[in-house]
Amino acid sequence: MADDWVRIRPYEERDRQAARSLAARLVIGVAPWRNRTAVGHAVRGWVEGSLNESTAEGRAVFVAVHLEDVVGLISVGTRTHFTGDIDAYVGELVVAESMERRGIGARLLRAAEAWAVERGFERLTLETGAANSRARGFYAAAGYDEEDIRLTKKISG
């Protein structure tokens, strides 16, 4: 398949509805003891916030477009690590279920990496659910190393 069958471009306001519709996929890999409704609400808020801030200084959102349909999204900005380092940071990366495993996520990730390099960042960081083994494998294949692990134990009820 030719590389131009999908275009990666900056988010535009006309993409909002399609971008919002992708948010539901961001619940994949959330720990089974977490409230999926609350998680869904949170991820919709994250995406909405990223879209609202897409033109702000130090922020960007890119979309993947196939024909005229938005089939993927990545947001990028900055985050301060506890050591004080400021890293480029991926807030959300999501691809439509029907378009998975076609290289769209990798292309969106490369767009975020290029954005970070253009701004002089040394690292691009991101987070994903510990139970999201497909995403963790995808990021490992793209050269990302796991840095932190959050541990949880139910202690009552």
N, C-alpha and C positions, 0 to 999 in steps of 0.2 A: 504494500500500500504506500503510495507517495506520501511524503512528509507534509504536503500542503492540503491534505484532506480535512485537516482541522487547523484553525488559526488561533494563535494566542495573541490577545490584544488587551489593552487597558479596559477596565470596566467602564461602562457608560450607563447613565441613568436609565436608559431604555432596557437595560438588562436586569433591572431590579427584581421583577416578578420571577423570572427564571432562576436568578441567583438565590432568591429566598427559597424557592422550591427544592433546591439542593440541600438545604440545611438539615432536613430530616435524616439524611444519611450519616450525619456526624454523631449519631448515637451508637453506631457500630463500635463494639469493643468496650463499652462502658461496663464496669463491674456489675454482675447480676444483682447485687444487693442495693444498688442505687435506684432511686425512683425514676423510671424512664420518662414519665411525664415531666418531672422537674428538669431532667437532663434535656429533653426536647425543647422546653421553654428557654433554657440557658443557651443552647446552641443557636436557636433562632435569634436570640438577643446578640450573641457574638457576631453572627453574620450581618445582622442589621447594623450593628455598630461599625463593623468594617466597611460596609457599603457607605454609610454616612460619612466616614472619615477617609474615604478612598482618595481624595485629592488633597488631604492635609499634608503639611510638611512632614517628611519622614514616614509616610504611609503609601501603600499602593495596593490595588486589587487588580488581578488579571483574570480574564475569562478565556475559556476554550470554546470556540465556536465551530460547529459542524453544520454546513449549509447555512441556515440562519438561526440555528438553535444553540443556546448556551448549554454546554454539556459538562462544564467543569469550572472551578473557581479556586483561586488561591489568594490569600491576603498576606501582606508582609509589612512589617514595621520594625520597631526596635524593642528590646527588653533589656533591662539591667540585671545581670547575673549577681548573685549574692556577694561575689568577689569584687564587684564594682565594674567589671567589664561590661561594655555595651555591645550587644550582639544584634544582628538582624534576626528577626523572629517571624516564623510562619504562624499566623493565628489559625487559619482554616485552610485545608486542602480537601476538596471533595470533587468527585467525578460521578456523573449520572450512572446508575447501575447498568443501564443498557450499553454504556460506552466503556465499561471497565476492561482492563487488560489489552488496551490498544495503544498504550504509550502516552495517553493524555496527561496522566498524573506526573509522569516523568518530564514532560514538556512544560507543564505548569511549574514544577519544582525548579527546572532550569531557568525559567523566567524570573522566579524569585531570587535565585542565586545570582543571576546577571544584575538584577536590581541592587543586590547587596554589594557585589563587587564594584559596581559603578560608584557606590557611595563610600568605598574604602573599608568595608567591614571585613574582618578576618574570619568570622564564623556566622553560620546561619543555624539557628536552633529551632526546635519545634517539640511538640508533645503529642503523644497518642496514647490511647488506652492500652494498659498492659495486656488485656485480653484480646486486643486486636492484632492477632498474629499475622494476618495478611498485610496490614499496614506496616508492622514492624519488619517483616521480611522485605517489603518494598523499600523502606528507608535504608535498611542494611545494604541492600543491593545497590542503592544510590550513593553509598559511602558514608552514611550517617552512623555514628557510634552512640550507644545508649550511655547516658551520663548519670541519671538519677532514677531511683525506683522508690515509689511511695508504697508503704506497707499499711494494711488495715486489718484490724481484728475486732470482731463483734464481742463486746464485753458485758452486755446486759440484754435482757428481753429475749 
